[in-house]
Amino acid sequence: MPQTHDLLEDSPLIEDATPPAGNTAPPVEPVETSATTSTSSINVETGSAGAQTGSVGAHAGASNLHASTHSSEMPSNALDAPAAPLDAPSIAHTKPTGRSPLRFASAGSVDDGKSTLVGRLLHDSKAILADQLEAVARTSAERGFGGDAGGLDFALLTDGLRAEREQGITIDVAYRYFSTGRRSFILADCPGHVQYTRNMVTGATTADAVVVLVDARRGVLEQTRRHLSVVHLLRVPHVIVAVNKIDLLGYDESAFADVATEVRDVTNELGLDGVHIVPVSALEGDNVVDRSPNTPWYDGPALLELLEELPAIDDLEAGPEDFRLPVQLVIRPQGALAVPAEEAGAYRDYRAYAGQLTSGSVSVGDEVSVFPGGATTVVTGIDVAGAMLDEAVAPQSVALRLRDELDIARGAVIAASGTLPNPRQDVDAALFWLDQRHLAPGARLLIKAGTATVQMLVSEITGRHNLDTFTIEAADRLDANDIGHARLRLASPLPLEDYAVNRRSGAFLVIDPQSGATLAAGITLTQP
């Protein structure tokens, strides 16, 4: 495992910043930690934030930051000459993927109707159990919720926290699983408030698609721009903009056209290609599951139809990838408690390295390289759940047996021979700063990439994303919810790759070494 040095000793952490009056931020949930500090090293095992950089999951994040970004500079290329505002982009180029799961997240500004849209989608796709529907109907009636759809407050299907129901907002990311006759889905309903941007980043990092809602009456707002910028940086493959509450404007074609033009102006600035824009009414169900007769001027697919057709990340990245396995645990049975007496002989010299394949495949007999050290060896066995395999593919969790006895510990990376990138000690990164205390140069923190955790120093903050102009402006600090660029100095080199090339190996977390709190999600940028 990479050795760390004493970067954190006798040094202030990040500087405190007093939140604006009346804007009390929720406490940051600390990750589970087991920290051992000495004058020469620190070892932090983060639990819930154990980022297997597979997708910022990509993953570095609540389990995978799949944290599913682009290069450091905003692309200058805009969308190809946009079609007429009412023409939905064609999806003929995408191949149906049958029942392959699609992970998607909802995003957008507060009160744009995200939870209502998700609830309507679940309801109209017949994904709600009868007892749950009865409970929602009962709660809706108690609250005097009206409407033509049986008096149901669809937001209650996803907003389960008491604070969420009392305030009528989404605070935490709510995950729902449902399927149709054509596909299964994993849905993340993300909050819209600025102070919960960290939760939106968590939900978007593992998404194959993001549905960004825009209130037809208000158009594109600052938080809409922030969420679109996050989606762009995280390289989410598919973006759908749902122009909601079109019923409140009498299903007016020109009103939708105005919002569609505004959305395209923003996506053109960001360089987001193939954005789908759909007029919907989450409350009434227009164009959510089925196409609505109330919008005869819109000839594109309904939201669910579109989601059923879009290819998942795994389909888009189905080409050959280099094998990677970050080591989570060394399996070395010791003593009678570890192995039954009758099997002791078979496991007396057993040693295997367990982890989850983040990419590629590995077979018995393959030559592999190990970081750190660069030693080369051969795979002699692949074990999983008591069985022996000849081959394993991502994202399987396996234990590899190697020909040679090497010094391999948690935090090491086993990869296809000759494919490991040059380790980086100086890293240019984009940071999604999530803590209420601001970040300043000189901060000494922890970086968690894959299963490795090492100390780091923030050498320089090189800029901040301006969400109005989508440019990088000079900055000497990052405040809560800022998206900025920084140069990091690691105590030990790590085999980080450019996020634009490999989302799984190019994402990481920034952690407070004292509390274990997740301070930022980060992605590596192309080295200048």
N, C-alpha and C positions, 0 to 999 in steps of 0.2 A: 504494500500500500504506500502511496506517496507520503514521504515524510514532510512534516511541516515545521516551521520555525517560529520564532517568538515575535511575530508581527503584532500581536495583540497586547503585549505587555506594556504597562505604564503608558497607555495611550487612551485618549478619550474616544468614545464611540461616536455615533452621529450626534449632531447638535440638536438640541430641542427647539421646536418651533411652536409657538403658542397658536392654537387653532383660532380661527375667527370667532368673534363673539356669537353665541347662539348656535354654533356649529360643532357640537360635541360628537366626536367620532366614536364609533363602536370599538370596543377593545379588540385588538388583533389576537386571534386564537393562536396560542403557541403550539409549535409542533412538539411531539413527544421527543424528549431528548435524554440522552445519557452522556453527559460531558465529563471528560477527564482532562484537567488542565495541569500542565507542568511548565517549567521554565523553557522548555524547548519544543513542546508539541501540544496540540489540542486535538481531541477526537470527539466529534459530535455525531451521534447516530440519530438522524431525524426520522421520525416515524411517519406521521400523516403527510409530511411534505417530502417523503423519500422520493426524490425526483428521479425516475428513470427517464433520462432525457429522451424521451421517445416522443413526444409530439406535443412545450415548454412547458407537456407533457407533453411531447415531443418535447419533449415532454419533460419538463421539469415542473413539477407542481404537485397538486394534491395527490398524485400518485404517478401521474404521467404528465409532464407539462408538454403534450404531443405537439404547449407552449409553446396546440399546434398552435420565418418571417422574411421579409425582403431585405435588400441591401441597405447600406447606411444612407444612401441618397435617394430622395423620392424620384421615381422614374419620371422622365419628362414625357414619355409617350402617353397619350390619352387613348381613350377608346377610339376605335375606328369610327368614321363618320357615323354618329348615332342615327338610328332609324327614327321615323316619326314617333313622337312621344308615346303614342298608344300602341305601337307594335312591340309585342313581347319578343325578346331574343329567342331565336329558334333553339330547340333542344334536340333537333334531329341528329346533331353530331354526337350526342351522348348515347351510349349503348345501355339498354336496360340491364340491370345487374340482378334481376330476379329477387330473391329473398336475402341477398347480402345486406347486413345491417348498415344503416346510415345513421351517423351521429350528427345531430344538428342542435344549434343553440338559438335562443331568441335574444334579441338585443334591441336597443333603442332608448330614447329618453323616458323619463318618468311619466306615467299616465298616458303613454301611447297605446296601452292596451295589450301588453305582451302576455300577461297571465290569462286574460280573457281569451286571446287568440289560441293559446295553448289548450286551455280548457275546452274551447269550442272544437278544436281539432280532435281532442281525445273523445269528446262526446259524439260528434258526428261520424267518427270512424268506428264507433261502437267499441271503444276501448275502455269503458268505465263499467265496473262491476255494479250489479243492481243495488247492493247494500250501500256502496259508496255514493251512488247517485241519489239514493233516498236520504242519506245524511246531508248531502249538499243541498237538496231541495228543502229539507227541514230547516237548515241554517239560513238559507236564502229567504224562506218565508218569515222566520223570526226577525230578520233584519228588514223586512218590508221591501225586498227586492222585487221590482216589477218587470215588465217586458213581455214580449209575445212568446218567448221561448220557454214557456212553462215556469216562468219566474225564477230561473236558475241564474245564480251568480257564478259564471264559469271560472272566475279567478280562484274560487275556493278549491278547485280541483288541484291546484298547484301551490297556492299560498297556504301552507299548513301551520306556520308559526303563529302563536297568539298575537304577537306584535304586528305581524303582517296583516292579519285579518282585522285587527283594531284600526290600523292606519290605512288599510287599503293599498299597501305597497308590497313589493317584493324585496326581501333583505338578503336571504341566502339563495344559493343556486339550488333549484329543485329539479331532481332527475326523475323522468318518467320513461317507462318502457311500454311500447305497444307495437302492434303489427297489423297490417292489412293483408289482403289476399295476395299481394305482390311483393311485400317487403316488410322487414322488421326495422324498428327505429329505437334509438336512444336519444331522448330529448332533454335538453338542459334549459330550464327557464331562468334566465339571468336577471338580476336587478338593474334598474335604470338610473338610480340616484348616483350622483357623482361620487359620494363618499363610499359607495359600494362597487366602484370600478374594479377593485381587486377581485371581487367575486365574478364579474363579467369576464375578466381575463382568464380566470380559472375555467369557466365554462367553455370559452372559445378555443382554448388551446388544444382540446382533443376533438374538435368539431370537423366534420367533413363539409358542413355548410352552416352558414349563419343567416337567420332571418331577422333583418333589421326593420323594426316597425317605425313608421312615420305617421304622426297624426295629420290627416289631410287638412285640418283647419289651421295647423301651426307650421307645417312644412319642416324643413331641416333645421334642427337646433344644435347648440354647441355639443350636447352629449351625443347626438346622432353623429356628428362629425368625429367626436372622440372614438366612438365605437367603430365607425368605419375605418378610422386610422389604425385602431388595434387589429381589426380584421386584416387589413392590408399588411401590417408588419408581421403578423403571425402566419401569413400566407395560407389563409383558409381557402380551399379550392373554389368554393361556390358561395356567392353572395346573392341573397334574395331580399329585395326591399319591398315590404308589404305596406302599401299606403292604406292605413286603417281609418275607420270611422267615415268611410265614403257615404254611408247612409245619412249622416248628419248634414251632408251637403246636397242631398237629394239625388245622389248618384250622378253628379254633374260631370260631364266629360271634360269640360275645359278646366275645372278645378283639379282633376287628376292630372291633366296634361301639364299644368303649371308646376305641380309638385314633382312630376316625373322629370321635367326639364331641370328643376333645381337639384334633384338627386343626381342626374347625369353630369351636371356641372361639377359636383363634388367628386364623383367617382372618376371623372376625367382628370381632375387635378391629382388624384391619388394614383392613377394608372390602374384602376381595377377594371379588368376585362370581363365581358360576359355577364354583367349584372342583370338579373331578372327583376322587373318591376311589376307588381301585381296589385290591383285595387281590391281591397277586402273590407268586409264589415265583420269583425269578430263577434259582435253582439248578435247580429242577425244571421251570420253564417254565409254571407255572400262570398263566393270564390274561395272558400276555405277548403272544403272537401269536394264540392261540385261547382261547376260553372253556374253563374247566376244569370237569370233572365233580366235582372235589374241593370246589368251593364252590357247591353248588346253591342256597344261600341268597343268593347275589349274582346279580342279574339284569341287571347293566349290561354295557357292552361291554368286550372285552379292550383292553389298552393300545394295540396296533397299530391295532385297529379305530377307536379314538378318535382317534389321530393322523391316520389317513387322512381323517377327516371334518372336522377343525377347519379353519376358514378361516385363511389366512396374513394377515400384516399388510397386504400389498399388496392383498388382497381387501377387508379391512376399511376400508382407507383409499383405496378406489378412486375416491372422489369427486374433483372438480376441486381441485387444489392450486395455489398460486401458484408460478410459475416461479422457481427459484433455481439459480445456477451460481457456486460459489466458484472464482475463477480460480487455476489451478495454475501455468500457464506462459504467457508471451507468445511466440508463434511469429513470428519475424521473420527469415527466411533472409538470411544475409549472406555474401557471398563465394562463390568457386568450390567450396569444400568443402561448402557447405550445399546448393547447387542445381546440378545438371548444367548445363553450358554451353548445351545446346540448350533448356533450360527457364528460363534466367535472365531472359529478357524477361518471361515470364508472372508470375514471382514477384518482380520487381524492387521493387514497392511493396506486397508482400503483408504483411499484419499480421492476426493472429487471436489469440483468447484462448481457451486450452484449459482444460478442466476437466470434471468429472462433474456432470450435473444431479442435484441432490439431491431435487428435487420439481418437479412440474408438467411443462409442455411449452413449446416455443418454436418459432416458425415464421418463415420469411423474411418480412420486412415488419412484424414485431411491434415495438412501441415498448417499450424497456426503460430501466431506471434503473440507475445505477452507484454503488456505495458503495466508497470515500468520495467525497464531493463532491456527490452527488445529481444529476449530469448526466443528461440524457435523450437517447437516440439511437435508431436503428432498426437492426435486424438485417438485413444485406444478404446474408449467406451463412452456410451451416452445412456444415462439412467434417468428414468422418470417414473415416479409412483410405483417403485418396485419392479419395473420392467426395463429391459434393455432394448434400445432402438439402434437402428443402423443410420438414421438420419433424423435431424430435428430442424424445424423451420420457425422463423419468427411468427408470432410472439410466444412460442412455447417456453415454459420454464423447465429447465433440465439441470442435470449434474454431469459435468464432463470429467472423464478420467484421461489423464495425459501420460505420455510415455516416460517423461523425465520428472524427477522430483525438483520442483522449482519453488522459490520463495514467492508464493502468490497469496494475497490476503484480500479482504473486502476493499473495494475501491480499484482493484486492478481491472484491466480490460483484456479479454482474450478475443483475438480477431484473426481473420484470414491472413495468412502469411503475406507480408509485404504491402498490406493495405492500410496500416495504421498511419494517420497523418502525423506530421511533425508536432511534437508536444509544444504547447504554447505556455509561456510564462507571462507574457504581456498580451493582454486581450482587449481588443476594441469591441464594445458591446452596446446594444440598445437595452435600456432598463425601463421596466414598467414599475415606477416607484409607488409602493402601496402603503407606506407607513406615514403617520402624521408628523413625525419628526423629519426635518429635511436632511438631505444628503449633501455633504460638502466634501471637497477634496481632503485627503488625509484620513478618512474614516477607515477603520480596521474592522473587517467583518469576515464572515465565512462564505465560501462559494461551494455549492453542492451541485456537481455535474455527474449524472449517472449515479453510481454508488459511492463515489469519492467525495470527501469533504476536506477542503484545505482552506487555510487562511488567505486573506487577500487584503490589499491596500488599494483604495481608490486614488489613483495617481492624479487624475484630471477629469473634470467634467467638460466635455467638448461641445455640448449644445443641448437644446431642448426643442421638441417639436412644437411649432406654432400651429394650433388647430384651426386657425382662421385662414392662414395662407398655405398650410401644409409644407412649410419650409423649416429648415433647421436654423434656429437663432442662437446667438451666443448666450451662455448661461454659466454661472459659477456655483449653482446649487440646484437641486431637484426637490420640489415640494410634493405633497401627497397628490397622487393621480397624474403626475407629470410623466411624460414619455421622453426620455433623454438619452444622450450618447455619453459614454464615459470610457476612460482607459483604465484598465485594472491590472494590478501587478500581483501575481499569484506567488505564494510561498513555495509551491512546487509546481512544475509544469504539468499540464493535463492535455490529453489528446482531443482537444476540442476541434470541431470542424465548423465551417461556415454554415449558418442556419439555412441560408439560401440553397445550399447543396444537400445537407442532411439535417432534417428537422429534429431527428432523434438524438443526434450527437452534437447538436449546436445549441442546445438550450440548457439553462441552469437556474438555480435559485440563489438568492442572496439572503443570508440568515444572520440574525442577531446572535452572537456567540454567548451572550449572557442569559437571555430569556428563551432562545430557541425560536423566536417569532420569525415568520417569513416576512422580509422587508421588501423584496422585489423579485419579479420574474425577469430573467434576462435571456438574450439571444446573442450569439456571436455574429459579428459583422465581417465582411470581407476585409482582409488585411490590406492596408494601403500599400 
